[in-house]
Amino acid sequence: MSGVVYPLLLLTLPIEAPAGAPANTPQDPELISPESVMETTLLMLGEVDQRLTVPVAVNAKGPYNFIIDTGAERTVVSRELANTLRLSSGAPVTLLSMTGRSQVDTVLVPDLMIKSIGVQHSVIAPKLEARNLGAIGLLGIDTLRDHQVTIDFDNGTMEVRPSQKSTKRRRNAPDEIVVTAKSQFGQLIVTDAYYGSTRIQVVLDTGSQVSMGNSALRKRVGRSRRAQAIELTDVTGEKATAGYTTVPNIKVGDVMFGSMPVAFADVAPFERFGLTKRPALLLGMDALRSFRRVDIDFPNRQVRFRMPKGSERRLGFGTGSLLGGGSSPGKSY
């Protein structure tokens, strides 16, 4: 029996276990502890996965390090953690990931608490393999919608905290740029964005390691910019192919990106947001890492970018690890 559609808009690059790592995490809850779940997952991921996490308690156990995914509508737990904590099964649901729809199992989480917030709530969470999630769990919009997410790249930390009502009296820091977004399905979409003179829609997606563009944007960019074919794996383990290249002169609010790496593919989130005909971009962590700090305030529909020291509101990107002598596609990064 299938449930309602619970879209999950997350993309990860394939993660390979290092030599000597166990092929699979034990599934028998009698044979596995929360600590060994963490150790095994971290061993599988190695040091190549640089996504930031926040501590989360589940049923008063933990804390466990969850990824924050501002592109996912639902909070997700790994199958390994669900088995370890003996979470009760829920009804299967149809999940929308980067590669399309698939039916997945769910679990009931009666007590989930972000440590920095301290508020407990219950969720019905899809459960997926930790290997494909890239972590023990993932926090989606259902958990984040009333809060502010702060990503501090200078210190390598991520934090969730209560949002405060925005006031006109608040002064922005000299190196801070504030961009206003609209909310759709809980996600923030920036409409004040351009490629050259073409307006584009930009979705902030901290769950994606790479920025993704749709065919409408690819058409505007033109075929003269040669793209490299890469293989990407989503949270369900399904694979997709994308054309990876650099795109100049993308402007988000007052921030001009000199050259941004973008993977082009008509992945399912664009259809979900109604962005198949208009040029659109999922702004991933590769782009966000160019800032010192990013504050995503959901209730106030604002994004605050703290610019790099010495910058003049223009960011120059390298070509990224997938191009120009980086690791080959299909391997972990």
C-alpha positions as CSV (number, residue, x, y, z in Angstrom):
1,M,0.0,0.0,0.0
2,S,1.4,3.3,-1.0
3,G,1.1,6.6,0.9
4,V,1.1,10.2,-0.3
5,V,4.1,11.7,-2.1
6,Y,6.8,12.8,0.2
7,P,9.3,14.6,-2.0
8,L,12.9,14.3,-1.1
9,L,15.2,16.6,-3.1
10,L,18.7,15.4,-2.3
11,L,21.6,14.5,-4.4
12,T,24.8,12.8,-3.4
13,L,27.9,11.8,-5.3
14,P,28.6,8.0,-5.1
15,I,30.3,7.0,-1.9
16,E,32.6,4.0,-1.9
17,A,33.8,2.1,1.2
18,P,37.5,2.2,1.6
19,A,39.5,-1.0,1.3
20,G,38.9,-3.2,4.3
21,A,35.6,-1.5,5.3
22,P,32.6,-3.8,5.8
23,A,30.5,-4.1,2.7
24,N,27.3,-3.7,4.7
25,T,26.3,-2.5,8.1
26,P,24.8,-5.3,10.2
27,Q,21.0,-5.2,10.1
28,D,20.3,-7.2,13.3
29,P,19.5,-4.7,16.0
30,E,20.7,-7.2,18.6
31,L,24.2,-7.1,17.0
32,I,24.6,-3.4,16.5
33,S,24.9,-0.3,18.8
34,P,24.3,3.3,18.0
35,E,28.0,3.9,18.4
36,S,28.9,1.2,15.9
37,V,26.4,2.6,13.4
38,M,28.2,5.9,13.6
39,E,31.7,4.4,13.4
40,T,30.8,2.2,10.4
41,T,29.1,5.0,8.5
42,L,32.0,7.4,9.1
43,L,34.4,4.7,7.9
44,M,32.3,4.2,4.8
45,L,32.2,7.9,4.1
46,G,35.9,8.5,5.0
47,E,37.1,12.1,5.0
48,V,36.1,12.8,1.5
49,D,32.5,13.9,2.3
50,Q,32.7,17.4,3.5
51,R,29.1,18.1,4.2
52,L,28.4,19.7,7.6
53,T,26.0,18.2,10.1
54,V,24.2,19.1,13.3
55,P,23.7,16.9,16.5
56,V,20.2,15.4,16.8
57,A,18.8,13.2,19.5
58,V,16.4,10.4,18.5
59,N,14.2,8.9,21.3
60,A,16.6,10.4,23.9
61,K,19.5,8.5,22.3
62,G,22.5,10.0,20.6
63,P,23.3,12.7,19.6
64,Y,23.7,11.6,16.0
65,N,25.0,13.8,13.3
66,F,22.3,14.6,10.7
67,I,22.8,16.4,7.4
68,I,20.7,19.5,6.8
69,D,19.0,19.4,3.5
70,T,17.1,22.6,2.6
71,G,15.9,20.9,-0.6
72,A,14.2,18.0,1.1
73,E,10.6,18.2,2.2
74,R,10.9,15.3,4.7
75,T,13.3,14.3,7.5
76,V,14.9,10.9,6.8
77,V,16.6,8.4,9.0
78,S,19.0,5.7,7.9
79,R,17.8,2.1,7.9
80,E,20.8,1.2,10.1
81,L,19.7,3.8,12.8
82,A,16.0,2.7,12.6
83,N,17.0,-0.9,13.2
84,T,19.4,0.1,16.0
85,L,16.7,2.1,17.9
86,R,13.9,-0.4,17.0
87,L,11.7,2.3,15.5
88,S,8.2,1.2,14.6
89,S,7.3,0.8,10.9
90,G,5.0,3.2,9.2
91,A,3.1,2.9,5.9
92,P,5.2,2.9,2.7
93,V,5.3,6.2,0.8
94,T,6.1,7.3,-2.7
95,L,9.3,9.3,-2.5
96,L,10.5,11.8,-5.1
97,S,14.3,11.9,-5.4
98,M,16.6,13.3,-8.1
99,T,16.0,10.3,-10.3
100,G,12.3,10.1,-10.0
101,R,9.7,8.3,-7.8
102,S,10.1,5.2,-5.8
103,Q,8.2,3.4,-3.0
104,V,10.1,3.3,0.3
105,D,9.4,2.2,3.8
106,T,8.9,4.6,6.7
107,V,9.4,4.6,10.5
108,L,7.7,6.4,13.3
109,V,10.0,8.7,15.2
110,P,8.1,9.8,18.3
111,D,10.9,12.0,19.7
112,L,13.3,13.9,17.5
113,M,15.1,16.8,18.9
114,I,17.7,19.2,17.4
115,K,20.1,19.7,20.3
116,S,20.5,23.5,19.7
117,I,16.7,24.0,19.6
118,G,15.6,21.7,22.4
119,V,12.1,21.2,21.1
120,Q,10.9,17.7,20.7
121,H,8.5,16.6,17.9
122,S,7.5,13.5,16.2
123,V,7.9,12.7,12.5
124,I,7.1,9.9,10.1
125,A,10.4,9.5,8.3
126,P,11.3,7.5,5.1
127,K,14.2,5.2,5.9
128,L,17.1,4.8,3.4
129,E,20.5,3.2,3.4
130,A,23.2,5.3,5.3
131,R,25.5,4.6,2.4
132,N,23.3,6.5,0.0
133,L,22.2,9.2,2.4
134,G,25.8,9.9,3.3
135,A,24.9,10.2,7.0
136,I,23.0,8.6,9.8
137,G,20.0,10.9,9.0
138,L,18.8,14.0,7.3
139,L,16.8,17.0,8.4
140,G,14.2,18.2,5.9
141,I,11.9,21.2,5.7
142,D,9.3,19.6,8.0
143,T,11.8,20.0,10.8
144,L,13.5,23.3,9.7
145,R,10.6,25.5,8.5
146,D,10.3,27.5,11.7
147,H,14.0,28.0,12.2
148,Q,17.2,29.6,10.8
149,V,20.0,27.5,9.5
150,T,23.5,29.0,9.8
151,I,26.4,27.5,7.9
152,D,29.7,28.8,9.1
153,F,32.4,27.7,6.6
154,D,35.1,29.6,8.4
155,N,34.7,27.4,11.4
156,G,33.3,24.4,9.7
157,T,30.1,24.3,11.7
158,M,26.4,24.2,11.0
159,E,23.7,25.3,13.4
160,V,19.9,25.4,13.6
161,R,18.4,28.0,15.8
162,P,15.0,29.8,16.4
163,S,14.2,32.5,13.8
164,Q,13.7,36.0,15.0
165,K,11.3,38.4,13.4
166,S,13.1,40.6,10.9
167,T,13.1,44.3,11.5
168,K,14.0,47.2,9.2
169,R,16.2,48.6,11.9
170,R,18.6,45.7,11.7
171,R,21.9,46.9,10.0
172,N,23.7,44.5,7.7
173,A,27.4,44.0,8.2
174,P,29.5,45.7,5.5
175,D,30.5,42.3,4.0
176,E,26.9,40.9,4.2
177,I,24.4,40.6,1.3
178,V,20.8,39.9,2.1
179,V,18.6,38.2,-0.6
180,T,14.9,37.9,-0.3
181,A,13.2,34.6,-1.5
182,K,9.8,33.3,-2.0
183,S,8.6,30.1,-0.3
184,Q,7.3,27.1,-2.3
185,F,6.6,23.7,-0.6
186,G,8.6,25.2,2.3
187,Q,11.8,25.6,0.2
188,L,13.2,29.1,-0.5
189,I,13.4,30.1,-4.1
190,V,15.4,33.2,-5.1
191,T,13.8,35.0,-8.1
192,D,16.2,38.0,-8.1
193,A,18.8,36.0,-10.0
194,Y,20.2,36.1,-13.5
195,Y,22.4,34.4,-16.0
196,G,23.6,37.4,-18.0
197,S,20.4,39.2,-18.8
198,T,18.2,36.1,-18.4
199,R,16.3,35.8,-15.2
200,I,16.6,32.4,-13.5
201,Q,15.0,30.7,-10.5
202,V,17.4,29.6,-7.8
203,V,16.6,26.9,-5.2
204,L,18.8,26.7,-2.2
205,D,19.8,23.0,-1.8
206,T,22.2,22.3,1.0
207,G,21.7,18.5,0.5
208,S,23.3,18.6,-3.0
209,Q,27.0,18.5,-3.2
210,V,26.9,20.0,-6.7
211,S,24.8,22.8,-8.3
212,M,22.3,21.5,-10.9
213,G,20.8,23.3,-13.9
214,N,17.8,22.4,-16.0
215,S,17.6,22.1,-19.8
216,A,16.1,25.6,-20.2
217,L,19.2,27.1,-18.5
218,R,21.5,24.8,-20.6
219,K,19.9,26.1,-23.7
220,R,20.6,29.7,-22.6
221,V,24.2,28.9,-21.8
222,G,24.6,27.3,-25.3
223,R,26.4,24.2,-26.5
224,S,29.6,26.0,-27.1
225,R,30.7,25.3,-23.5
226,R,31.9,21.8,-23.6
227,A,30.4,19.5,-20.9
228,Q,31.9,16.5,-19.2
229,A,29.5,13.5,-18.7
230,I,29.4,12.5,-15.0
231,E,27.4,9.9,-13.1
232,L,25.6,10.9,-9.9
233,T,23.8,8.7,-7.3
234,D,20.8,9.9,-5.4
235,V,19.6,8.9,-1.9
236,T,17.8,5.8,-3.1
237,G,20.9,4.5,-4.8
238,E,19.6,5.2,-8.3
239,K,22.0,6.8,-10.8
240,A,21.7,9.7,-13.2
241,T,23.9,11.1,-15.9
242,A,24.6,14.9,-16.1
243,G,26.7,17.2,-18.3
244,Y,29.1,19.1,-16.1
245,T,30.6,22.4,-17.1
246,T,31.3,25.9,-15.8
247,V,28.9,28.8,-16.3
248,P,30.0,32.4,-16.1
249,N,28.1,35.5,-15.0
250,I,25.5,34.0,-12.7
251,K,24.1,36.6,-10.3
252,V,22.1,35.9,-7.2
253,G,20.9,39.1,-5.6
254,D,23.9,41.4,-5.5
255,V,26.4,38.4,-5.7
256,M,28.1,37.8,-9.0
257,F,29.7,34.5,-9.5
258,G,32.6,34.7,-11.9
259,S,32.5,31.0,-13.0
260,M,30.2,28.4,-11.4
261,P,30.4,24.6,-12.0
262,V,27.0,23.3,-12.9
263,A,25.7,19.8,-13.6
264,F,22.9,19.9,-16.2
265,A,20.1,17.3,-16.1
266,D,16.3,17.5,-15.9
267,V,16.1,16.0,-12.5
268,A,12.7,15.5,-10.7
269,P,12.9,18.5,-8.4
270,F,12.6,20.9,-11.4
271,E,9.3,19.4,-12.3
272,R,8.2,19.5,-8.6
273,F,8.8,23.2,-8.5
274,G,7.2,23.8,-11.9
275,L,10.6,24.9,-13.3
276,T,10.9,22.8,-16.4
277,K,10.3,25.6,-18.9
278,R,12.0,28.5,-17.1
279,P,15.8,28.5,-16.6
280,A,16.5,27.3,-13.1
281,L,19.3,26.3,-10.8
282,L,19.6,24.2,-7.6
283,L,22.4,26.0,-5.7
284,G,24.4,23.3,-4.0
285,M,27.1,23.2,-1.4
286,D,29.9,23.6,-3.9
287,A,28.7,27.1,-4.6
288,L,27.8,28.0,-1.0
289,R,31.2,27.0,0.2
290,S,32.6,30.1,-1.5
291,F,31.1,32.3,1.3
292,R,32.4,32.7,4.8
293,R,28.9,32.1,6.2
294,V,25.4,31.6,4.9
295,D,22.2,32.2,7.0
296,I,19.0,30.7,5.7
297,D,16.0,32.1,7.5
298,F,12.9,30.2,6.6
299,P,10.1,32.3,8.4
300,N,11.6,35.6,7.2
301,R,12.3,34.2,3.7
302,Q,15.8,35.6,3.7
303,V,19.3,34.4,2.9
304,R,22.3,36.2,4.2
305,F,25.6,35.7,2.5
306,R,28.8,36.7,4.3
307,M,31.3,37.5,1.6
308,P,34.9,36.4,1.6
309,K,37.4,38.8,3.1
310,G,38.6,41.4,0.5
311,S,35.9,40.5,-2.0
312,E,33.9,43.1,-3.9
313,R,30.7,41.2,-4.2
314,R,32.1,39.1,-7.0
315,L,33.1,35.5,-6.5
316,G,35.6,33.6,-8.7
317,F,35.1,29.8,-8.7
318,G,37.6,27.2,-9.8
319,T,36.4,24.4,-12.0
320,G,35.7,22.0,-9.2
321,S,37.0,18.5,-8.5
322,L,35.2,16.9,-11.4
323,L,36.9,18.9,-14.1
324,G,40.5,19.7,-15.1
325,G,42.3,16.9,-13.5
326,G,40.0,16.1,-10.6
327,S,38.7,12.7,-9.6
328,S,37.0,10.7,-12.3
329,P,33.2,10.6,-12.3
330,G,31.5,7.8,-10.4
331,K,34.0,7.9,-7.5
332,S,33.7,9.5,-4.1
333,Y,34.7,13.1,-3.5
